[in-house]
Amino acid sequence: MNLTDRQVRSASEGRHADGNGLYLVVTASGRRNWVLRFQMNGRRRDMGLGAYPAVSLADARNKAIDAQRLIASGVDPISAKAAERPQKTFGEVADDLIASLSAGWKNEKHRNQWPSTLNTYAALLMKRDVATITTEDVLAVLKPIWTSKAETASRLRGRIEAVIDAAIARGYRTEANPARWKGHLERLLPPRKKLTRGHHRALPYSELPDFIALLRGQDGISSQALEFTILTAARSGEVLGAKWAEFDLEKRIWTVPAARMKANKEHRVPLSDRAMEILNAMNEVKVSDFVFAGKKADKGLSGMALEMVLRRLNFADRATVHGFRSCFSDWATEQTHYSGEVREMALAHTVGNKVEAAYRRGDLFEKRRDIMADWASFLEKAQIEMSPSDLETKGSVREDEINSV
């Protein structure tokens, strides 16, 4: 049965036949593409005819008729179309796409992930004409890591699909996307293991005072940066990138600019007495704009510096830096009467829906000043005296090694 205009507009995700090999393919995102399926020389081919509504139902049928005439005369319409279009390699299309998308990416790490993933795992495709890449080519890239590196493989497939979609949109390719998952690769690859993001390893909050006592027995900027991270319940990147210009030491406020926050919203952090002690100590040895300066004057500590402190103390198998935020959350929930709103704002989490946020003008700062002071007091209450000699020291790392990471 032929499709109607109304059916095309309202079609759900999947493949919908119009007859004579013409299909409307609706993706999970709602994109509607016209595809002509045909056989030539014993091989099944899918030829893209454009996207709806730019290509209407009537236009798609006319394009399908033109292609079928070529097929009847022994001419492959895909090859004929390819001869008319400009050629681009997969790598060139990827570079163009990354350049166009990078303006919306928040940090350099994300900006580097795309080319790194493609160059590492999709090297077989980079110099290929993007119009000639087949399902078998995509499978050759994905199969070696599909089960052993499930999360990486999933991201890789999505990025390959995005690059080829861009090629189709720019007219460099007419065949359907061989990297699409729904109704295609899902039938050719084994089921993916459920990606487990999991929880970051974290100490029970009851052990935090003893850990802090141990941490204070360590020398060096990295140890103080880790304690400051715990005291402020901040993300490690916010601390490592902190600059003196963000601090009002007189008012005891650290204002992290929106550009450095995960939610892209400015965040004020109240500073406890102990946090101020660390800042004052850093101020006495200030050598750059960064509060926790690295070996190079124009850079802060490396991204691995705090993790290396945990390794030096033999805690890396029990805790992560990010896990200390969970410790704060658990402590606040189980040991205090502060509202969940105060706790979540202290963690710089988005609270409530957009309507609720529109009515909330403040950031509960004074209440957050109280909870952070109580958190600092809790961390002072070590149950026992600890020193580095209380733990095995094998595999320890020197401070100069931490700062050179």
C-alpha positions, 0 to 999 in steps of 0.5 A, spaced: 500 500 500 502 506 498 504 511 503 500 518 504 502 525 506 499 524 512 502 517 514 509 520 512 508 526 517 506 522 522 510 515 521 513 512 527 521 510 528 522 504 523 522 503 515 515 504 512 514 501 505 511 505 499 512 500 494 516 498 488 522 498 493 521 505 496 521 506 503 521 512 508 526 510 514 524 514 520 530 514 525 530 515 533 531 522 533 525 523 528 529 524 522 525 522 515 529 519 509 527 516 503 531 510 501 530 506 494 532 498 495 534 494 489 538 489 487 543 489 482 548 483 480 545 479 485 547 484 490 542 488 494 543 496 495 540 502 498 540 508 495 538 515 499 534 519 495 534 525 500 530 527 507 523 529 508 520 534 508 526 537 503 524 531 498 516 530 498 513 524 497 512 526 490 519 528 489 521 521 492 517 517 487 519 521 481 527 520 484 525 512 485 522 512 478 528 515 475 533 510 478 529 504 476 529 506 469 537 506 470 537 499 473 532 497 467 538 499 462 543 495 466 546 502 470 547 502 477 544 509 479 548 509 485 555 509 481 552 514 476 550 519 481 557 518 484 560 520 478 556 527 478 558 528 485 564 531 489 569 526 492 570 527 500 574 522 504 571 520 511 577 523 514 575 530 511 568 530 512 570 528 520 574 534 520 569 538 517 564 536 522 568 536 528 570 543 526 562 545 526 561 542 532 567 544 537 564 551 538 558 547 542 563 543 546 565 545 553 572 543 554 579 541 550 578 534 553 571 533 549 574 537 543 580 532 543 576 525 544 572 525 537 579 525 533 582 521 538 577 515 537 576 516 530 584 516 528 585 510 533 579 505 532 577 507 525 583 508 521 581 504 516 576 509 514 579 515 514 582 515 507 576 512 504 571 516 499 566 516 504 561 515 499 564 508 498 564 505 505 559 499 506 556 495 512 562 491 512 567 496 512 564 499 519 563 492 521 571 491 520 572 497 525 567 495 530 568 487 531 575 487 534 572 492 540 565 490 540 565 486 546 572 487 549 571 495 549 563 496 549 563 503 551 568 505 546 565 501 541 558 504 542 561 511 542 565 510 536 559 507 532 555 513 534 561 518 531 562 514 525 554 514 524 554 522 525 560 523 520 556 519 514 550 523 516 554 529 515 556 526 508 549 525 506 547 531 508 552 535 504 551 531 498 558 527 498 554 520 499 547 517 496 547 510 500 543 509 506 548 510 512 551 503 514 553 505 521 546 506 523 544 501 529 536 501 529 534 495 524 541 495 521 547 493 525 543 491 531 541 485 527 549 484 525 552 485 532 552 481 538 547 484 543 551 489 547 553 489 554 549 494 558 554 500 559 555 500 567 557 507 569 556 505 576 558 509 582 565 512 583 568 508 589 568 512 595 570 511 602 564 511 608 564 518 610 565 515 617 572 514 615 573 521 612 576 524 619 581 519 619 583 520 612 584 527 613 588 526 618 593 522 614 592 526 608 595 532 612 601 528 614 603 529 607 607 534 604 606 538 597 601 542 594 597 536 591 595 533 598 593 540 600 589 541 593 585 534 595 583 536 602 581 543 599 577 539 594 574 535 599 572 541 604 568 544 598 565 538 595 567 541 589 569 537 582 577 536 581 577 540 575 574 546 578 579 546 584 585 544 579 583 550 574 582 555 580 585 562 579 586 567 585 581 572 581 575 567 583 576 568 590 574 574 595 578 572 601 575 578 605 568 575 604 570 568 604 567 566 597 570 562 591 566 564 585 567 559 579 565 562 573 560 558 568 565 557 563 568 552 568 562 549 571 559 542 568 552 546 568 554 552 565 552 556 571 556 560 575 557 557 582 559 560 589 562 556 594 562 558 601 569 557 604 570 554 611 576 556 616 580 550 614 579 552 607 581 559 608 587 556 612 589 552 605 588 558 601 592 563 606 598 557 605 598 557 598 597 565 597 604 565 601 607 561 596 604 564 590 607 563 583 602 564 578 595 566 577 593 558 579 591 557 586 594 550 586 600 551 581 603 546 577 611 545 575 610 550 569 608 557 572 602 558 567 599 552 568 595 549 575 596 542 577 595 536 572 589 532 572 592 526 575 595 530 581 589 528 586 589 521 583 596 520 585 595 522 592 590 517 593 595 512 590 601 514 594 597 513 600 594 506 598 587 508 597 586 508 590 583 501 590 578 504 595 576 511 593 576 516 587 577 523 587 570 524 585 567 519 590 568 524 596 562 528 593 558 522 595 561 522 602 559 529 603 552 527 600 551 521 604 554 525 610 549 531 609 543 526 608 544 521 614 547 526 619 544 533 618 537 536 618 539 540 612 534 540 606 536 536 600 535 543 596 541 545 600 545 539 599 544 539 592 546 546 591 552 545 595 554 540 590 552 544 584 547 540 582 541 542 578 535 543 583 528 542 581 525 543 574 525 549 570 518 552 573 521 551 580 528 554 578 524 560 575 521 562 582 528 561 585 532 567 585 537 565 590 542 560 591 541 558 599 548 561 600 548 563 607 545 556 609 550 553 604 555 557 608 553 553 615 553 546 612 560 547 609 562 549 616 559 543 619 562 539 614 569 542 615 568 541 623 566 533 622 572 532 618 576 535 624 574 529 628 579 524 627 577 518 631 585 515 631 591 519 630 594 516 623 601 517 620 603 515 613 607 509 617 601 506 619 599 504 612 604 500 607 608 505 603 610 500 597 608 504 591 608 510 594 609 516 589 614 523 591 611 530 590 615 531 584 613 525 581 605 527 582 606 534 579 610 532 573 604 527 571 
